[in-house]
Amino acid sequence: MRCIDESIEENYHLRFSDLTAKSHDTAWQKAVSNGEIDLLDVAKCGGAGNDMIEYIKESSENRLAAFE
């Protein structure tokens, strides 16, 4: 709830176009229309370092391997 309250306080005054510009980064722009946004793109846009990117890749590969 605290995070939601902080987000409202930070963004309530923004116009729709400003909010869209703020929330639609390159991860969103690279996604296929109505498709999924790539998890690695989201992580990179969020500032994840190389170690975290590698961890996400390995975790994703392990999760997929478990269901094949």
N, C-alpha and C positions, 0 to 999 in steps of 0.2 A: 504494500500500500504506500509505503514511503516513496518508493521509486515512481509510482504512478503520480503521486502528489507533486514530486519534484518535476516530472515531465510536464504536467499541466502548468505549473508555475513558470517553467522555462518557455513554454510554447503557446500559451493561450492567446497571446496578443498577435501571433503571426498570421498573415494572410495565407490563404490556401496555397498560392504560388510559392510563397517563401517556405512554408512547411514542406511542400513537395520537393523544392530544391534542396532543403536540408536533409530530407530522408531518403532521397533517391540518388544514391551514389553510383559509382561505376559497377558495383556488383549487380545492382538492379538494372542498369543500362545494358549490361552484357547478357542478361537473361533473355531467353526466347519469350515472346509475348504469351502470357498466361502459363508459362512454364516455371520450373523450379529455379531458384537462385542458387548458384554453386556455393557450397559451404566454404570452400577455400577462398573464393572471392570475397565472401562476407568476412571471413577471418582477416584477410589482408586489408580490407577497407577499415576494419576495426583496429588495425595496428598490431596484429599478431606478428611475432618475430619468427625467424626461421625454425627455431626449435618447436614452437607451437604448431606451425604449419606442418612440419614433419609428423608430429604427434597426431594431428587430425588426419593426415593421409593414412598413417598406419592404423589408427583406430577404425577408419572407414573401411579400409581393406580387410581388416580382421572381421568386422561386422558382416561384410558382404560374403566373406569366405564361410562364415558360420551358417549361412542360409543357402549355400549352393549345393 
